[in-house]
Amino acid sequence: MTAGGDHAESYEANRRLWEAWTVVHAEGEFYDLEGFRAGGVRLRDEEIAAVGDVQGKSLLHLQCHFGIDTLSWARLGAQVTGADFSPSAIRLAREIAADIGIEDARFVESNLYDLPDNLEGEFDVVYTSRGVLGWLPDIRRWAQVVAHFMAPGGTFFITEAHPVLQVFETDGVAPGELRPLYPYWEHRDPLVFDIKGSYADPTADVGAQKEHGWDHGLGEIVTALIDAGLRIESLEELPYLDWATDFLVESEPGSGRFVLPPGAGELPLMFSLRATRPAAG
């Protein structure tokens, strides 16, 4: 597998963007790295419940950014490895791990599609979450990477924005205004957007950056995992989103969860999926 080819320019543009975002995220309040260094776990209760007890298990976190979710799993007892394509994010992840005394945490700099060439071994748990799939052009190759790293009997878990959410315009719309504009199913050519600031700090100066993104239907995601040899154990569609977008409103002040306003109907806004790799024999 290789991350080059037709999408090499897109990967490089996205890597530059995440390099700039890492600086912003390291210094801002959104991730609160000083608070994380002081202790605690930055995982949702439902994620911990879905993955189960990780004490003594090996865990690979794909597209880990600078690893505070990865290190949260370590605080719950897992032996962790994180992978991300941003050099600055990986350096910061290693610094945080050293700061909090998790010396055996590993962090690998790699494009996801290149990871089988850059990391050896199989893992009891493969995990990824929130805002990851839209950076990947080929969902079948993604599923193959997931399966490649799963030990027989291992678990895969993802929680992510629901693909139906991605079809709607998110800028300059009112709460409850659903304006379908973008593809639902996978497409070869990326959608390209000019970026101002970051999702963590819209006012941040990150220079002239562009985001290259792709969509994938829920059926494509599930089928790709099945074709890669995994068994789907659960698929849950959720009526909330874990970050703000213009056509949603906060469910309760300070909750950090966003929903369609009353009278705007119902749509799935996130999904979570748990799969296993059948044991041999």
C-alpha positions as CSV (number, residue, x, y, z in Angstrom):
1,M,0.0,0.0,0.0
2,T,1.1,3.5,-0.7
3,A,-0.2,7.0,0.1
4,G,1.0,8.4,-3.2
5,G,-0.6,8.2,-6.6
6,D,-3.5,10.4,-7.5
7,H,-4.0,11.8,-4.0
8,A,-0.5,12.7,-3.1
9,E,-1.1,16.5,-3.4
10,S,-4.3,16.2,-1.2
11,Y,-2.4,14.3,1.5
12,E,0.3,16.9,1.5
13,A,-2.2,19.8,1.7
14,N,-3.9,18.0,4.6
15,R,-0.6,17.3,6.4
16,R,0.3,21.0,6.2
17,L,-3.1,21.9,7.6
18,W,-2.7,19.5,10.6
19,E,0.8,20.8,11.2
20,A,-0.7,24.3,11.6
21,W,-3.6,23.0,13.6
22,T,-1.3,21.1,16.0
23,V,0.3,24.4,17.0
24,V,-3.1,26.0,17.7
25,H,-4.5,22.9,19.5
26,A,-1.4,22.6,21.7
27,E,-1.8,26.1,23.1
28,G,-5.6,26.5,23.2
29,E,-8.2,25.7,25.8
30,F,-10.1,23.2,23.6
31,Y,-7.8,20.3,24.4
32,D,-6.5,21.7,27.7
33,L,-3.3,19.8,27.6
34,E,-2.2,21.1,31.0
35,G,-5.4,19.7,32.5
36,F,-4.8,16.4,30.8
37,R,-1.2,16.2,32.1
38,A,-2.7,16.7,35.6
39,G,-4.8,13.5,35.2
40,G,-8.0,12.1,34.0
41,V,-9.4,10.3,30.9
42,R,-10.6,12.1,27.8
43,L,-12.9,9.3,26.5
44,R,-16.7,9.1,26.6
45,D,-18.3,6.6,28.9
46,E,-20.0,4.9,26.0
47,E,-16.7,4.4,24.3
48,I,-15.2,2.8,27.3
49,A,-18.3,0.6,27.7
50,A,-18.3,-0.5,24.1
51,V,-14.6,-1.4,23.9
52,G,-14.6,-3.1,27.3
53,D,-11.8,-3.7,29.8
54,V,-8.5,-2.9,28.2
55,Q,-6.3,-3.8,31.2
56,G,-3.2,-5.5,29.9
57,K,-4.4,-5.4,26.2
58,S,-2.5,-3.9,23.3
59,L,-4.4,-1.0,21.6
60,L,-3.7,0.8,18.3
61,H,-5.2,4.2,17.9
62,L,-5.4,5.3,14.2
63,Q,-5.3,9.0,13.3
64,C,-4.5,9.8,16.9
65,H,-3.6,13.5,16.5
66,F,-1.4,14.2,19.5
67,G,-2.5,11.2,21.4
68,I,-4.6,12.3,24.5
69,D,-7.3,9.8,23.7
70,T,-4.5,7.2,23.1
71,L,-3.0,8.0,26.5
72,S,-6.4,8.0,28.1
73,W,-6.6,4.3,27.1
74,A,-3.1,3.8,28.6
75,R,-4.4,5.3,31.9
76,L,-7.1,2.6,31.8
77,G,-4.5,-0.1,31.6
78,A,-3.8,-0.6,27.8
79,Q,-0.4,-0.9,26.2
80,V,-0.9,1.8,23.5
81,T,0.4,2.7,20.1
82,G,-0.8,5.8,18.3
83,A,-0.4,6.7,14.6
84,D,-0.8,10.0,12.8
85,F,0.6,11.6,9.7
86,S,1.5,15.0,11.3
87,P,5.1,15.1,12.5
88,S,4.4,17.9,15.0
89,A,1.5,16.0,16.5
90,I,3.6,12.8,16.9
91,R,6.4,14.8,18.6
92,L,3.9,16.4,20.9
93,A,2.3,13.0,21.7
94,R,5.7,11.6,22.7
95,E,6.4,14.7,24.9
96,I,3.0,14.3,26.7
97,A,3.6,10.6,27.2
98,A,7.0,11.3,28.8
99,D,5.5,14.2,30.9
100,I,2.9,11.9,32.4
101,G,5.1,9.0,32.9
102,I,3.7,6.5,30.3
103,E,7.1,5.5,29.0
104,D,5.9,2.5,27.0
105,A,3.5,4.4,24.8
106,R,4.5,4.3,21.1
107,F,3.7,6.9,18.5
108,V,4.3,6.4,14.8
109,E,4.4,9.0,12.1
110,S,2.6,7.6,9.1
111,N,-0.1,8.2,6.6
112,L,-2.8,5.6,7.4
113,Y,-2.5,3.8,4.1
114,D,1.3,3.4,4.6
115,L,1.0,2.2,8.2
116,P,1.4,-1.5,7.4
117,D,4.9,-0.7,6.0
118,N,5.8,1.4,9.1
119,L,4.5,-0.6,12.0
120,E,4.6,-4.3,12.8
121,G,2.4,-6.4,15.0
122,E,-1.2,-7.2,15.8
123,F,-3.4,-5.6,18.4
124,D,-6.2,-6.7,20.7
125,V,-8.0,-3.4,20.1
126,V,-8.0,-1.0,17.1
127,Y,-9.7,2.3,17.9
128,T,-10.4,5.5,16.0
129,S,-12.9,8.3,16.6
130,R,-14.4,11.6,15.5
131,G,-13.5,13.4,12.3
132,V,-11.3,10.7,10.9
133,L,-12.9,9.1,7.8
134,G,-13.4,12.3,5.8
135,W,-9.6,12.6,5.3
136,L,-9.4,9.3,3.5
137,P,-10.3,8.7,-0.2
138,D,-10.7,5.0,-0.2
139,I,-12.8,3.3,2.5
140,R,-12.0,-0.2,1.4
141,R,-8.2,0.3,1.8
142,W,-8.9,1.9,5.2
143,A,-10.9,-1.2,6.3
144,Q,-8.0,-3.4,5.1
145,V,-5.6,-1.5,7.2
146,V,-7.9,-1.9,10.3
147,A,-8.1,-5.7,9.7
148,H,-4.4,-5.9,9.0
149,F,-3.6,-4.8,12.6
150,M,-6.3,-6.8,14.4
151,A,-5.3,-9.9,16.3
152,P,-7.6,-12.9,16.0
153,G,-10.4,-12.3,18.4
154,G,-9.6,-8.6,18.6
155,T,-12.0,-5.7,18.7
156,F,-12.4,-2.7,16.4
157,F,-14.3,0.4,17.5
158,I,-15.1,3.6,15.8
159,T,-17.4,6.5,16.7
160,E,-17.8,9.1,13.9
161,A,-20.0,11.7,12.2
162,H,-22.8,10.0,10.4
163,P,-22.4,10.1,6.6
164,V,-25.8,11.7,6.2
165,L,-24.6,14.7,8.2
166,Q,-21.9,15.3,5.6
167,V,-24.3,16.0,2.8
168,F,-25.5,19.3,4.3
169,E,-24.0,22.8,4.1
170,T,-22.6,23.7,7.5
171,D,-21.7,27.4,6.9
172,G,-24.0,30.3,6.8
173,V,-27.2,28.3,7.6
174,A,-29.7,28.7,10.4
175,P,-30.5,26.2,13.1
176,G,-32.7,23.5,11.5
177,E,-31.9,24.7,7.9
178,L,-30.9,21.5,6.1
179,R,-29.4,22.3,2.7
180,P,-28.1,19.2,0.9
181,L,-25.1,20.1,-1.2
182,Y,-22.4,17.4,-1.0
183,P,-22.1,13.7,-2.0
184,Y,-23.3,10.9,0.2
185,W,-21.4,8.1,-1.4
186,E,-17.6,7.8,-1.9
187,H,-16.2,10.0,-4.7
188,R,-12.7,9.9,-6.4
189,D,-12.0,13.6,-6.5
190,P,-11.7,15.4,-3.2
191,L,-13.9,18.3,-2.0
192,V,-11.6,21.2,-1.4
193,F,-12.3,24.0,1.1
194,D,-10.5,27.1,2.1
195,I,-9.8,27.0,5.8
196,K,-9.8,29.8,8.3
197,G,-8.8,29.0,11.9
198,S,-9.5,25.6,13.4
199,Y,-12.5,23.7,14.7
200,A,-10.9,24.3,18.1
201,D,-10.3,28.0,17.6
202,P,-12.1,29.6,14.6
203,T,-10.2,32.9,15.2
204,A,-6.7,31.3,15.0
205,D,-4.3,32.4,12.3
206,V,-3.2,29.3,10.4
207,G,-2.2,31.0,7.2
208,A,-3.6,30.1,3.8
209,Q,-4.7,26.4,4.1
210,K,-7.0,24.1,2.2
211,E,-8.8,21.0,3.4
212,H,-9.2,18.0,1.0
213,G,-12.0,15.7,2.0
214,W,-14.0,12.7,0.9
215,D,-17.4,11.2,1.8
216,H,-18.3,7.6,2.4
217,G,-21.8,6.1,2.8
218,L,-22.7,4.0,5.8
219,G,-23.2,1.0,3.7
220,E,-19.8,1.4,2.1
221,I,-18.2,1.6,5.5
222,V,-19.9,-1.4,6.9
223,T,-19.4,-3.5,3.7
224,A,-15.7,-2.6,3.5
225,L,-15.2,-3.9,7.1
226,I,-17.1,-7.1,6.3
227,D,-15.1,-7.6,3.1
228,A,-11.9,-7.1,5.1
229,G,-12.9,-10.1,7.2
230,L,-14.4,-8.5,10.2
231,R,-17.7,-9.4,11.9
232,I,-20.0,-6.5,12.8
233,E,-21.1,-6.8,16.4
234,S,-23.1,-3.6,16.8
235,L,-24.0,-0.5,14.8
236,E,-25.7,2.4,16.5
237,E,-26.9,5.6,14.9
238,L,-27.0,8.5,17.3
239,P,-29.2,11.7,17.3
240,Y,-26.4,14.0,18.5
241,L,-23.1,15.4,17.3
242,D,-20.1,16.0,19.6
243,W,-19.2,19.3,18.1
244,A,-21.0,22.4,17.0
245,T,-22.2,23.1,13.4
246,D,-24.5,25.9,12.2
247,F,-27.7,23.9,11.6
248,L,-27.6,22.3,15.1
249,V,-28.2,23.7,18.6
250,E,-26.7,22.6,21.9
251,S,-28.9,20.0,23.6
252,E,-28.3,21.6,27.0
253,P,-26.1,24.5,27.9
254,G,-22.5,23.3,28.4
255,S,-23.3,19.7,27.4
256,G,-21.0,19.8,24.3
257,R,-23.6,17.8,22.4
258,F,-25.6,19.3,19.5
259,V,-28.9,18.3,18.0
260,L,-31.5,19.4,15.5
261,P,-33.7,22.1,17.0
262,P,-37.4,21.2,17.9
263,G,-39.5,20.9,14.8
264,A,-36.6,20.2,12.4
265,G,-37.3,16.5,12.2
266,E,-34.9,13.6,13.1
267,L,-31.6,12.6,11.5
268,P,-28.8,10.4,12.6
269,L,-25.8,12.7,13.4
270,M,-23.2,10.2,14.6
271,F,-22.7,6.5,14.5
272,S,-20.7,4.0,16.5
273,L,-19.6,0.6,15.3
274,R,-18.0,-2.3,17.0
275,A,-16.5,-5.2,15.1
276,T,-14.4,-8.2,15.8
277,R,-11.9,-10.3,13.9
278,P,-12.9,-14.0,14.2
279,A,-10.4,-16.2,15.9
280,A,-8.7,-18.7,13.7
281,G,-10.1,-22.2,13.6
